[in-house]
Amino acid sequence: MKCKITGKLIQPFMSFGKMPIANGFIEKKNFPDEFFFEMEVGFNEDLSLFQLNDHPKPEKMFNENYPFFTGSSEYMKDHFKKYADFVKKYIKTNSKIIEIGSNDGTFLKNFDNQSSQIIGFEPSKNVADVSKKNGIPTLNCFFNKENVKNLKDYLGKTDLVCASNVICHIPDLNNLIESVDLLLSSNGTFIFEEPYLGSMFKKVSYDQIYDEHIYMFSVSSISKIFQKFNFKLVEAIPQNTHGGSMRYIIKRNNNETIQNIQKLLTIENNERINSLESCIKFKKNCEISKKKIINKIKSLKESGKNICGYAATSKSTTVLNYCNINTNHIDYICDTTKEKVGKFSPGMHIPITDMEHFQNNATDCVYLFAWNHKDEILNKEKKFKGEWFSHVEL
Ligand code: TYD
């Protein structure tokens, strides 16, 4: 499927090669039928938008087997509590609140169900079921105009629409913003956080790019996209999560003053973040990073060291497949998610084990795939005395 924001095809500047579904942890019997797509990225200069050229259908990724649970990180749970406290200044008693991609309800459970009317949209059934069990009113469907129109009591009356790490998953941004438009009250607010393009460029964290992450946003792109729909980006606040994210606060285009946007746009312009030139530089940096990590692993293996991976993240699918790192290099990847354990990593088919396996079979070196959760993980794995490494500086 091609991206649908301007209807214009983009010229890809880079391909990461054939990629499987990033969260498509797979059983042996399904290896022969594994789905792959060519993962190319391009830059839409009109909108300053970094994006995938092509992506699998959302139903292929977000279904009853989606294995990502927000609550798997204690740090993220704490982050979502603080995020909820932040957004509370945009609501009043009895406000209607909607979260797009509410996952297991980690964010919405910070709201009092008695004093606000909350609804989560979550298309992945298994994850939506967990959220419902947690007492969060959850609709197991995609967030789009068709589904939003059924929420008659919320149309034009919703004070807050929130999202995190999900707007970049939605291919049809036109439909998304029109859906938000249908819901928001005249002074309503749309707040969302997403991995930040500037951080990805700086860290060369190209593993932020995978099937689910169709867009990598910046202040410039968000500002331009929302202007097209009579909305205004009024504030943007950098976040530490996911290796560097940005929180965007959007209002209707009426009387809101813009807070720090001009300052951030100037920084992005000065750092040339929104330019094809930076994309080309990023491509070169990805190639350098690939060579470095392959050499690192080669030299560890040559010196007789064994290696395991820590955390079977979606991001790891990009690194492993782009760098062709397989079972010749990494013995297993341990992870806390029971839905992943016992399966194999997408594409490279490295076995996924539980944490007990790591405790009992610690290797000489550990490739930390969840480098964005470094503090939390190193803190709980103090007993491990071997070497931690990653393609991103730890
Ligand atoms: P995250 O970086 O959020 O993943 P993604 O790239 O998929 O967005 O990390 C979540 C994954 O990492 C999930 O599979 C659980 C695993 N994990 C652990 O195994 N142990 C941990 O301590 C943490 C924080 C995550």
Residues whose N, C-alpha, C, O or C-beta is under 5 A from the ligand:
A	BS01	TYD	S72 S73 A311 A312 T313 S314 K315 C334 D335 T336 T337 A370 N372 H373 I377
